[in-house]
Amino acid sequence: MRISLKLKLTALISLLVLLVVLVTSALYVVGLVRQTLSGIEQVGNYVRDETSLRARAVVAGARIPPSINPANVEEVRAFIKVRLSQAAGLRSLMYSATADSPVIDYVALTDTHGVILAHDDPRLIGDQLPPAPRISQLLNVGAIRQLRLIYGAPRVYEAVQPLALDHQPFCDVRVGVSTVLLAAQVTPELRAALELALLVVILATGTAALLSFRMLRPLAAISQSVDRLARGEFAEPVRVRREDEWGVLSSKLNLLGEQIRGEKAAYLALQDNLDQIFANLVDGLLLFDGEDKLVLATPSVSRFLGLPAERLVHSTAEQTFAQDGPLNRVLREAFRERRSLAGRMVDLPENADTPRVAVTAHFIRENDQPVASLVALRDAGTQAQLEDQIGIAAKLAALGKLTSGVAHEVKNPLNAMTLQVEILKEKLAGSENEDDVRPQLSVLDHEIRRLDRVVKTFLDFTRPMEIRRVPTSIPDLVQEVFTLAAPHADERNVKLILDRNGELSSARLDRDLIKQALLNLVLNGCQAMPEGGELRVRPHGGPEMIELDIVDQGVGIPPEAQEKIFSLFYSTKPEGSGIGLAMAFRIIQLHDGSIQFSSEVNRGTTFRVFLPR
């Protein structure tokens, strides 16, 4: 379930307020309970001390009658106990203490055996008063323990002071405090604290929701505008009339929309130009999927096969090449045996529009399973080749002119955007909102610079290359590539190995371009081995072609990515630019060669480069 930013912000503020309120309330409750218990202890001690003084006064004022022998300690003690139980002033003090204090349960005088001598309730005189823990024990435990004792089973805690007669224990003054009465005293304060905390949380949540709504309201308009940009609708600008960061962001989005509109127009023009090139291509191209079903056929195919290209789409290879004739027989045998063809010449009947055809067929396999098949049919006549080269040169020139115009139109606004972002950073430096908008400004700056790099890379990739073929020793070329890649390989603990397969004579290649292509493949293999390993290059020599196998022990290429690894700007690595393999593919094609690969996840990848001698 998708949670909106507004809801997240409201929940976060409410959670923070709730946490502060809970901590504050907990501290308040702890202080309240301790303060209440301390006050109750002071009241108990005060009543105890007053009762003790009054009892001493009763004992001091008692006159022993002549009938009692003063030397008989037991008779004297019995007489004093009677006087204490009959002292009206002492009983009145005890009763007043329990009546005036809401937490004192009783006030009593007991002898050393716990028998009640005086009590605020005279009916209990002579009964046994059970022992009770001291009130100091309740004060010396933790706050949670105190609350459990107060609201737990009813108990009585006492403040006790012993009295002596002739330096001998005589009786005890005992003031009892009931937890039931104590809970009744503490509960109103706790209820008020909880109600106040709940009210604060509710008010904070409402305030957070209101602030979130007001602060993030422009985000909805910006989000709708971004959705329109994603759908290709550039007519309506972002309408956020504010002077803060939202307003700045909306103006940047409007500027970006203008740039994307221009880029879209350039892209459509480029696409139209490419469609024209594809439609006027002299060569016939047929692309089959892994089940040998035709998925793409250029219009020129009809000139070689005698059938309209649109009628051949979705037919199998057997159906496509079902007619009689030398060209169809050669292609049927190639598909039946899965045998590649490299520029094989096939002579057609004299009445054919193209008397001689150069046939090229590539069968791409992965994990011993067919993935795709590509058939290229080219008119082998000199005139057809010349027309093909002139047409391609003209189209490439038009493409280069168009891309140069696109780059010029895109780069100037990008530079202006970069300058404005830097000015905005300087204006916000030292302001209160600098930390709030710094992440957004960093994102805008990074994305603008990334778009500038993409435009430069696209321009470099589409610029025509001039091939300067010179005799080149393949082993020496590989050793030069290893020298360039050595620092990167050492950093990743990768060992570079050249497997010599006999002596290879030199081939006529553009040494710098092929070195660049091989370096991209070797670096790609090193990056695929984060834990280290071996990367081997195995050259194979043939009468017409040279094969170079680049074998790594890396993580492999996922199946879902294998169809796109040669696409420009596509990369499976987070730090990858998606340029290396695309550039290598282009360089090898410019040499009339081809590149294939096979890969297994967590086992490694093998790239096979085929170059004509």
C-alpha positions in Angstrom: 0.0 0.0 0.0 1.4 3.4 -1.0 1.6 5.9 1.9 1.5 9.6 0.9 4.2 12.0 2.1 1.6 14.1 3.8 0.4 11.1 5.9 4.0 10.2 6.7 4.8 13.7 7.8 1.7 13.9 10.0 2.4 10.5 11.5 6.0 11.5 12.2 5.1 14.7 14.0 2.4 13.0 15.9 4.8 10.2 16.9 7.4 12.7 18.1 4.8 14.7 20.1 3.4 11.4 21.6 6.9 10.4 22.6 7.6 13.8 24.2 4.2 13.7 26.0 4.8 10.2 27.2 8.2 11.0 28.6 7.0 14.2 30.2 3.9 12.5 31.6 6.0 9.6 33.0 8.3 12.1 34.7 5.3 14.0 36.0 3.6 10.8 37.3 6.8 9.7 39.0 7.3 13.1 40.6 3.6 13.3 41.6 3.7 9.9 43.3 6.9 10.5 45.1 5.7 14.0 46.2 2.4 12.6 47.4 4.1 9.7 49.3 6.6 12.1 50.8 3.8 14.4 52.0 1.9 11.4 53.4 5.0 10.3 55.3 5.3 13.8 56.7 1.7 13.8 57.8 2.0 10.4 59.3 5.2 11.3 61.2 3.5 14.5 62.4 0.5 12.7 63.7 2.8 10.1 65.3 4.9 12.7 67.0 1.8 14.6 68.3 0.3 11.4 69.6 3.6 10.4 71.2 3.8 13.8 73.0 0.2 13.6 74.2 0.8 10.0 75.5 3.9 11.1 77.4 1.9 13.9 78.9 -0.7 11.4 80.1 1.9 9.2 81.6 3.7 12.1 83.2 0.4 13.5 84.8 -0.8 10.1 86.1 -0.8 9.9 89.9 -0.4 6.5 91.3 -3.1 5.8 94.0 -2.1 4.6 97.5 -3.5 1.2 96.7 -0.7 0.5 94.2 2.8 -0.3 95.3 5.2 2.0 93.3 7.8 -0.7 93.6 5.6 -3.2 91.7 6.5 -2.5 88.1 3.7 -4.7 86.7 1.0 -2.9 88.7 2.3 0.5 87.7 2.3 -0.5 84.0 -1.2 -1.8 84.2 -2.4 1.4 85.9 -0.8 3.5 83.2 -2.3 1.4 80.4 -5.7 2.0 81.9 -5.0 5.8 82.1 -4.0 5.8 78.4 -7.1 4.0 77.3 -9.2 6.4 79.3 -7.5 9.6 78.3 -10.1 11.7 76.6 -7.6 14.2 75.2 -5.5 11.5 73.6 -8.6 9.8 72.1 -9.8 13.2 70.7 -6.3 13.8 69.1 -6.4 10.4 67.4 -9.9 10.9 66.1 -9.1 14.3 64.7 -6.0 13.0 62.9 -8.0 10.3 61.0 -10.9 12.7 60.3 -8.7 15.5 59.0 -6.4 13.4 56.8 -7.9 11.6 53.8 -5.1 8.9 53.8 -4.7 8.0 57.5 -6.6 4.8 58.2 -6.0 4.7 62.0 -4.0 6.0 64.9 -3.3 3.6 67.8 -1.2 2.9 70.9 -0.3 -0.8 71.3 1.8 -2.6 73.9 4.8 -4.6 73.1 2.5 -7.6 72.2 0.4 -5.6 69.7 -2.6 -5.3 72.0 -4.4 -2.0 71.4 -4.2 0.4 74.4 -5.7 3.4 72.7 -7.4 3.9 69.3 -9.3 6.5 67.4 -12.1 3.9 67.4 -12.6 3.0 71.2 -14.4 -0.2 70.3 -11.1 -1.7 69.2 -9.3 -1.3 72.5 -8.1 -4.6 73.8 -8.0 -6.2 70.3 -4.8 -7.4 68.6 -3.5 -5.0 65.9 -1.7 -7.0 63.2 1.8 -5.9 62.2 2.3 -3.8 59.1 5.4 -2.7 57.0 6.9 0.7 57.6 5.8 3.5 55.2 9.5 4.1 54.4 9.6 0.8 52.5 7.0 2.2 50.1 9.1 5.3 49.6 12.3 3.4 48.9 11.1 1.3 45.9 11.0 2.3 42.2 8.1 4.3 40.6 6.6 1.3 38.8 6.8 -0.8 42.0 5.1 2.1 43.9 2.2 2.2 41.4 1.8 -1.6 41.6 1.7 -1.4 45.4 -0.7 1.5 45.5 -3.2 0.0 43.0 -2.6 -3.6 43.9 -4.2 -5.6 46.8 -5.2 -3.3 49.7 -2.4 -2.9 52.3 -1.5 -0.7 55.3 1.8 0.9 55.9 2.7 2.4 59.3 4.7 5.2 60.8 5.8 3.8 64.2 7.5 5.4 67.3 8.1 3.3 70.4 7.6 4.7 74.0 9.7 3.7 77.0 8.9 3.6 80.7 11.8 3.6 83.1 14.1 3.0 80.1 12.1 -0.2 79.2 9.9 -0.6 76.1 6.3 0.1 77.1 4.2 0.8 74.1 4.2 1.9 70.4 2.5 4.8 68.7 1.3 3.5 65.3 -0.2 5.6 62.5 -1.6 3.5 59.6 -1.8 4.7 56.0 -4.0 2.6 53.7 -3.1 2.1 50.0 -6.9 2.3 49.2 -7.0 5.8 50.6 -3.7 6.6 49.0 -4.9 5.5 45.5 -8.0 7.7 46.0 -5.7 10.6 46.7 -3.4 10.0 43.7 -6.0 8.9 41.0 -7.5 12.4 40.3 -4.0 13.8 39.6 -3.1 10.9 37.4 -6.4 11.2 35.5 -5.9 14.9 34.9 -2.3 14.3 33.6 -3.5 11.6 31.2 -6.4 13.7 29.9 -4.0 16.6 29.4 -1.5 14.4 27.5 -4.3 13.0 25.3 -5.5 16.5 24.5 -1.9 17.6 23.6 -1.5 14.6 21.2 -4.9 15.3 19.5 -4.0 19.0 19.1 -0.5 18.2 17.8 -1.9 15.7 15.3 -4.4 18.2 14.0 -1.8 20.9 13.8 0.6 18.5 12.0 -2.1 17.5 9.5 -2.9 21.2 8.8 0.7 22.2 8.4 1.4 19.2 6.2 -1.5 20.0 4.0 -0.4 23.7 3.6 3.3 22.9 3.1 2.8 20.0 0.6 -0.2 21.4 -1.3 2.0 22.6 -4.2 3.4 19.1 -4.5 0.1 17.8 -6.0 0.3 20.4 -8.8 3.9 19.6 -9.5 3.2 15.8 -9.5 0.4 16.3 -12.0 2.7 18.4 -14.2 5.4 15.7 -14.0 2.9 13.1 -15.0 2.0 15.2 -18.0 5.6 15.5 -18.9 6.0 11.7 -18.7 3.0 11.3 -21.1 4.6 13.7 -23.5 2.2 16.6 -22.8 4.3 19.8 -22.7 1.8 22.5 -23.5 0.6 23.3 -20.0 3.3 24.6 -17.6 3.5 24.1 -13.8 1.3 26.7 -12.1 2.7 27.3 -8.6 2.6 31.0 -7.8 5.0 31.0 -4.9 8.4 32.7 -4.1 9.8 29.9 -2.0 11.6 26.6 -3.0 8.3 25.2 -4.5 8.2 28.2 -6.8 11.8 27.7 -7.8 11.3 24.0 -8.4 8.2 24.7 -10.6 10.2 27.2 -12.7 12.9 24.6 -13.2 10.4 22.0 -14.2 8.9 24.4 -16.7 12.3 25.0 -18.1 13.0 21.3 -18.2 9.7 20.7 -20.0 10.7 23.2 -22.7 14.0 21.3 -23.2 12.3 18.0 -23.3 9.8 19.3 -25.9 12.7 20.4 -28.1 14.5 17.1 -27.6 11.3 15.2 -28.5 11.0 17.1 -31.7 14.6 16.3 -32.5 14.0 12.7 -31.6 11.0 12.5 -33.9 13.0 14.0 -36.7 15.8 11.6 -36.0 13.4 8.7 -36.0 11.8 9.7 -39.3 15.3 10.0 -40.8 16.2 6.5 -39.5 12.9 5.1 -40.9 13.8 6.6 -44.3 17.3 5.0 -44.1 15.8 1.7 -43.2 13.1 1.9 -45.9 15.7 2.8 -48.6 18.3 0.2 -47.4 19.5 -1.8 -50.4 20.4 -4.9 -48.4 17.7 -7.3 -47.4 17.6 -8.1 -43.7 15.6 -10.9 -42.1 15.5 -11.4 -38.3 14.2 -14.6 -36.8 13.5 -15.4 -33.1 14.6 -18.5 -31.2 11.7 -20.5 -32.8 12.8 -19.5 -36.3 9.8 -17.2 -36.8 10.4 -14.1 -38.8 10.0 -10.9 -36.8 11.6 -8.3 -39.1 12.0 -8.0 -42.8 13.2 -5.0 -44.7 11.4 -4.0 -47.9 14.4 -5.0 -50.0 13.8 -8.7 -49.1 11.1 -8.9 -51.8 13.7 -8.1 -54.5 15.7 -11.2 -53.5 13.0 -13.7 -52.5 10.3 -12.6 -54.9 7.7 -12.2 -52.1 6.4 -9.0 -50.3 8.2 -8.5 -47.0 4.9 -7.9 -45.1 3.6 -11.3 -46.1 6.7 -13.1 -44.7 6.5 -11.7 -41.2 5.5 -14.3 -38.5 6.2 -17.1 -40.9 8.8 -19.8 -40.1 12.1 -20.2 -41.8 10.9 -23.2 -43.7 7.9 -21.3 -44.9 10.0 -18.2 -45.8 12.4 -20.2 -47.9 9.9 -22.8 -49.2 10.2 -21.8 -52.9 12.6 -23.5 -55.3 15.8 -21.8 -56.3 19.4 -21.8 -55.3 19.1 -19.0 -52.8 16.2 -20.6 -50.9 18.0 -24.0 -50.9 21.1 -22.5 -49.4 19.2 -20.8 -46.7 17.0 -23.9 -45.9 20.2 -26.0 -45.5 21.8 -23.3 -43.3 18.7 -23.2 -41.0 18.4 -27.0 -40.9 22.1 -27.5 -40.0 22.4 -24.2 -38.0 25.5 -23.3 -40.0 26.6 -19.7 -40.2 27.3 -18.2 -43.6 29.8 -15.3 -44.1 29.3 -13.6 -47.5 28.6 -16.8 -49.5 28.0 -16.0 -53.1 24.9 -17.5 -54.7 24.2 -17.2 -58.5 20.5 -16.8 -59.4 18.8 -17.5 -62.7 19.6 -15.1 -65.5 16.1 -13.7 -65.5 16.4 -12.6 -61.9 16.6 -8.9 -60.9 19.8 -9.7 -59.0 21.9 -12.3 -60.7 24.3 -12.7 -57.8 23.6 -12.4 -54.1 26.0 -12.4 -51.1 24.4 -14.3 -48.3 25.4 -13.8 -44.6 23.6 -15.8 -41.8 24.4 -15.7 -38.1 22.8 -18.1 -35.6 23.0 -16.8 -32.0 22.9 -19.4 -29.2 22.9 -19.1 -25.5 23.3 -22.1 -23.1 23.1 -24.3 -26.3 19.7 -22.9 -27.0 18.8 -20.8 -30.1 18.1 -17.2 -29.4 17.9 -15.4 -32.7 19.0 -15.7 -36.4 20.0 -12.9 -38.7 20.1 -13.2 -42.5 21.6 -10.5 -44.7 21.1 -10.5 -48.5 23.3 -8.1 -50.5 23.5 -7.5 -54.2 27.0 -8.5 -55.2 27.1 -6.3 -58.3 29.5 -3.4 -58.3 26.8 -0.9 -59.1 24.5 -2.1 -56.3 27.4 -1.9 -53.8 28.3 1.6 -54.9 24.7 2.8 -54.7 24.5 1.2 -51.2 27.6 3.0 -50.0 26.6 6.3 -51.4 23.1 6.0 -49.8 24.5 5.1 -46.4 27.0 7.9 -46.6 24.3 10.4 -47.4 22.1 9.2 -44.6 24.9 9.2 -42.1 25.8 12.7 -43.1 22.2 13.8 -42.6 22.2 12.0 -39.2 25.4 13.6 -38.1 24.1 17.1 -39.1 20.9 16.5 -37.2 22.6 15.2 -34.1 24.9 18.2 -34.1 21.9 20.5 -34.2 20.2 18.6 -31.4 23.3 18.8 -29.2 23.7 22.5 -29.9 20.1 23.2 -29.0 20.2 21.1 -25.8 23.6 22.0 -24.4 23.0 25.8 -24.2 19.9 25.5 -22.0 21.6 22.8 -19.9 24.5 25.2 -19.3 22.1 27.9 -18.4 20.2 25.6 -16.0 23.5 24.6 -14.3 24.5 28.3 -13.9 21.1 29.2 -12.4 21.3 26.3 -9.9 24.8 27.5 -8.8 23.4 31.1 -8.4 20.5 29.7 -6.3 22.9 27.9 -4.1 24.9 31.1 -3.5 21.7 33.0 -2.7 20.5 30.4 -0.2 23.9 30.1 1.5 23.6 30.9 5.1 19.8 31.3 5.1 17.5 29.4 7.4 16.1 27.2 4.6 19.5 26.2 3.2 19.5 22.8 4.9 15.9 22.1 3.8 16.5 22.7 0.1 20.1 21.6 -0.3 19.1 17.9 -1.1 16.7 19.1 -3.9 19.3 21.4 -5.4 21.9 18.7 -5.3 19.5 16.3 -7.1 18.8 19.0 -9.8 22.5 19.8 -10.3 23.3 16.1 -10.5 20.5 15.3 -13.0 21.3 18.3 -15.2 25.0 17.3 -15.4 24.0 13.7 -16.1 21.8 14.9 -19.0 24.7 16.9 -20.4 26.9 13.8 -20.3 24.3 11.8 -22.1 24.0 14.4 -24.9 27.8 14.5 -25.3 28.1 10.7 -25.3 25.3 10.4 -27.9 27.0 12.9 -30.1 30.3 11.1 -29.9 28.7 7.8 -30.6 26.9 8.9 -33.7 29.9 10.8 -35.2 31.2 9.0 -38.3 34.5 7.1 -37.9 37.2 6.8 -40.5 38.7 3.3 -40.6 42.5 3.3 -41.2 43.5 -0.3 -41.8 47.2 -1.3 -41.1 48.8 -4.7 -40.7 48.3 -5.6 -37.1 49.8 -8.4 -35.0 46.9 -9.9 -32.9 49.1 -11.1 -29.9 50.9 -7.8 -29.7 47.6 -5.9 -29.8 46.2 -8.1 -27.0 49.4 -7.5 -24.9 48.9 -3.7 -25.3 45.3 -4.1 -24.1 46.5 -6.0 -21.1 49.0 -3.3 -20.3 46.3 -0.7 -20.3 43.9 -2.9 -18.2 46.5 -4.0 -15.7 45.9 -1.4 -13.0 42.1 -2.1 -13.1 42.7 -5.9 -13.1 45.2 -5.7 -10.1 42.7 -3.6 -8.2 40.1 -6.4 -8.5 42.6 -9.3 -8.2 42.1 -10.4 -11.8 44.8 -12.3 -13.7 45.0 -11.5 -17.4 46.1 -14.5 -19.5 46.7 -14.7 -23.3 46.2 -18.3 -24.6 48.2 -18.5 -27.8 46.7 -20.9 -30.3 49.5 -21.3 -32.8 51.0 -18.4 -34.8 48.6 -15.8 -36.0 49.6 -13.8 -39.0 48.9 -10.1 -39.0 45.5 -8.8 -40.1 44.6 -5.4 -41.7 42.7 -3.6 -39.0 42.3 -0.1 -37.5 44.7 -0.8 -34.6 43.4 2.0 -32.3 39.8 1.3 -32.8 40.1 -2.5 -32.3 42.3 -1.8 -29.3 39.5 0.4 -27.9 36.9 -2.3 -28.5 39.0 -5.1 -26.9 39.9 -2.9 -23.9 36.1 -2.3 -23.3 35.5 -6.0 -23.4 38.4 -6.8 -21.1 37.5 -4.0 -18.6 33.9 -5.3 -18.7 35.1 -8.8 -17.8 37.2 -7.5 -14.9 34.3 -5.5 -13.5 32.2 -8.7 -13.6 34.7 -10.4 -11.2 34.4 -8.5 -7.9 36.0 -11.5 -6.1 38.9 -11.8 -8.6 39.7 -14.7 -11.0 41.1 -15.2 -14.4 40.3 -13.5 -17.7 41.6 -15.3 -20.8 41.9 -14.1 -24.4 42.1 -16.9 -27.0 42.8 -15.9 -30.6 41.9 -18.4 -33.3 43.1 -18.0 -36.9 41.2 -19.1 -40.0 41.6 -18.7 -43.7 39.2 -15.8 -43.9 38.3 -14.8 -40.4 40.1 -14.3 -37.0 38.2 -15.2 -33.9 39.0 -13.7 -30.5 37.4 -15.3 -27.4 37.3 -13.1 -24.2 36.5 -15.5 -21.3 35.9 -14.3 -17.7 34.8 -16.1 -14.5 32.4 -13.4 -13.4 28.8 -13.2 -12.3 27.4 -13.6 -15.8 24.7 -11.7 -17.5 21.1 -12.2 -16.3 18.8 -13.6 -19.0 16.5 -10.5 -18.9 19.5 -8.3 -19.7 21.1 -10.3 -22.5 18.9 -8.8 -25.2 20.0 -5.2 -24.4 23.7 -5.4 -23.4 24.8 -3.9 -26.7 22.2 -1.0 -26.4 23.6 2.5 -25.9 23.4 3.7 -22.2 22.3 0.3 -21.0 24.3 -1.3 -18.2 23.8 -4.0 -15.6 26.3 -2.4 -13.2 25.3 0.6 -10.9 28.5 2.4 -11.9 28.4 1.5 -15.6 27.8 4.1 -18.3 26.3 1.7 -20.9 28.7 2.9 -23.6 31.6 0.4 -23.7 29.8 -2.6 -25.2 27.8 -0.4 -27.6 31.0 1.2 -28.8 32.8 -2.2 -29.1 29.8 -3.5 -31.1 29.9 -0.5 -33.5 33.7 -0.7 -34.0 33.5 -4.4 -34.9 30.6 -3.8 -37.3 32.6 -1.1 -39.0 35.3 -3.7 -39.6 32.7 -6.0 -41.3 33.0 -8.3 -38.3 30.5 -9.6 -35.8 30.4 -10.2 -32.0 28.5 -13.0 -30.2 28.4 -14.0 -26.5 27.3 -16.8 -24.2 26.8 -16.4 -20.5 25.8 -18.4 -17.4 24.9 -16.6 -14.2 27.6 -17.1 -11.5 29.7 -19.1 -14.0 31.1 -16.5 -16.4 30.7 -14.9 -19.9 32.4 -15.5 -23.2 32.5 -12.8 -25.9 33.5 -14.0 -29.4 34.8 -11.4 -31.9 35.0 -12.3 -35.6 37.1 -10.1 -37.8 38.0 -10.5 -41.4 41.7 -10.8 -42.3 
